[in-house]
Amino acid sequence: MDDTATIRMLIADDQVEIRSAMRLLLSYTFGLTAVEEAVNASQAMRIARDARPDIVLLDWELPGQVDGALVAALRLTPSRPAVVVLSSKPEVRQAALDAGASAFVSKGDPPDVLLRAIGDYLPVDVPSSAPAPLPSRSDGKPVDLIPFVDGRPQALGQNRRLGVVR
């Protein structure tokens, strides 16, 4: 991917496991490397103003985020990013969309739902660089991911699960 296709992304979630999994998924699927991370609302706003992300992945339960005010504030930063809200509570979907979210994804949804939501805001010239589909399981158990070994994600030990079920 050349510099003209660089997409700047902000992942705002207080859980390191979620941020790491999203970063891995985005790198693996879209080759995105310009990714910033925030652990609370004030840090997300500062990074959004300074780094000017194109897309923000925002945890609805992020510390300091109250009733969608952060969604609206992020949408008004200089880069006017798309804000994809994530939550473990699917029932907040309408509140997130009413607050100005570009899209809503439940944290219980399969990874491809998140990828489709993000893909809606990527330029056409950002190809998927994934050499193979992400691992999936048909038995309903969580998929475990860690950084690449020989270009493929490797399974984690039982104590570090990514709660993604296919």
Number of C-alpha atoms within 10 A of each C-alpha: 12 7 6 8 14 17 19 19 24 25 23 29 25 18 12 13 15 17 21 18 19 18 22 20 23 21 17 23 18 20 18 21 15 14 18 18 20 22 18 18 24 14 14 25 18 14 17 28 16 12 17 18 25 18 24 29 25 28 27 26 20 20 14 15 17 12 13 18 14 23 28 15 14 25 20 13 16 13 17 17 22 23 27 25 28 27 21 14 13 14 10 17 19 12 14 24 17 13 17 21 25 21 19 24 25 18 20 16 17 16 18 14 15 22 16 12 16 21 16 12 17 18 11 9 11 17 14 14 14 16 10 10 10 15 13 16 11 8 8 10 13 15 18 20 22 19 17 12 8 7 11 17 17 14 15 14 10 7 6 12 16 16 16 19 18 16
